[in-house]
């Protein structure tokens, strides 16, 4: 029986290239009049690269979604296309960006230049399946820099309450 080739393992280190004390990591966004069945878009913190080298963001996730919330997908959109950062938006609401009609940059890594803020922001599309218990919290960014892989978790919080 032939032996299989050794598996290539990628070492992932804890990163520190992203700013941890930005605007979106110093508070909670939410809505106390949400309803079961609604779909919300929640913006993760805008990546600000504080390091001396460019980074490529390869994946994002919400670490701890609230019980009752289902994450449907993640996306990446240009701040100009949405005319600024929509911290949270109810899908289909008149003032919400129509993300389905915008270019989604999540199909390939998003480059953030050294000492710059990204012009691309990330969102989680989330559905309320049952009355949420707790908040959705902590946003994780996976990225590469100089051929090394990192992950870094930033504080972020979404509180949707149903009545």
N, C-alpha and C positions, 0 to 999 in steps of 0.2 A: 504494500500500500504506500503510495507516495506521500511524503510529508508535506504539509501545507507550509506556505511561506510564512515567516514570522510576521505577526501583525505590527503595523506601524502605529505607535501610540503618540498622540499629541499631548504634550505637557501644557496644561492650562494653569496660569498663575493668576493670583489676585492682582487686578490692575489698580492704578491710581492716576491715570491720565485724564480722567473726566472730572470736571469741577463738581464738588459734592454739596456746595452750599448755594446753589442757584435759586432763582425765584420759585420754581416749581417744587423745590424740596423743602420749602419752609412753611407749608400749610396744607390744608385739606380743601379740595374742591368737591362739591356735591350738590345734591338736589333732594329736598325732603318731600317732593310731590311726584316721585317716579312711580311707574306702574309696572306690574308684572307683564311681561311680553314686550316691553320697550327695548330698543337697541340703542346703546350709547357709544359714542366715540370718546375715548379718554386719551389726552396727549401726555406722553411720557416727557420727562425733562429734556429740554433741547441740549444735545451734546455740546459741551464746551471743552475743547482739548487744551489742557493747561501744560502739556508736555512739549518737548523740543522736537518731536517727530510726528509726522502724519500718522493717523490711525485709520483703519478700515473696520467699520461696524458691520459685523456679519449676522447678528441676531439680537433680538430684544425679547423680553418677556416680563410679565407681572409675576413676581415671585409668590405672592399670597393673595389670590383672588378671593373676594368675599364669598361666603357660602351663599348659594342661591344665584350667583352670577356665572355665566358661561362665556369664556373667551372664544369668539368666533374666528377672529383673524387679527393679524398685525399688519400695519401698513406704514409707508414712509412717504411723506408729501413735502412739497416745496412751500416754504412760508409765503412766497409771493403768490402762488396759486390760490392760497386760502386767505389772502389779505391779512396776514398776521396769524398768531397762534390761537386756535380755538381750544382752550383748556379742556372743555368737555362740550359735547354737542349731541343733542337728541336727533337720531336719524330721521330724516323727513321733515324736521322743523324748518320753517321758513328762513331762519337766520343761520342755519347750519350749512357748512360746506357740503356739496354733493360729492363726497369722496369717490363714489363709483365712476364719476365722469372725469376725475383728475388722474394724472399720471402717478402711478404707484412705483416709487423708487426701491421698494423692498425686494425686487427681483435680483439685485446684485449688491455687493457691499457698498456702504455709503462712506465715502472718504471725508474725514474732517482734518483739515490742515492744522499744523502745529500752531498753538496760541490763537486759534480761531473758534468761533461758534459756528455750528453747522447751519446751513441754510435749509437743510432737510430735517424735518422732525418726525418722530415716530408716534403712532397711535395704536391703541388696542380697541377693537370693535367688540363690545360686550353686550350680551343679552341677559335681561332679568328673567330667570326661570321661576323663581319664587322669592318671597320677601327676603332681601339680603340681610344676612346676619354678620355684623362687623363691617369692616372696610376692606377695599382692595388696596394692597400696600406693597411697596418696594418694587422698583423697576431695575431689571438686570440688563446690562449691555455686554455682549460678547464682541470682542474686537481683536484684530491683529495689529501688531506694530513691529517692524523690523523682523518679520518672519516668526514672531512668537505670538502665542495665543493668550488672551487675558479675558477675565470677566470682572465686572465691577457692578456692585449694586448701589443704586442711589435711592434716597428716600423720596417717595411720592405716595399720595393717598387720595383715593376716590371713595366718597361716602354717598351712596344712593339709598334713600329710605322711601318705602312705599307707605301709603296711608289707606 
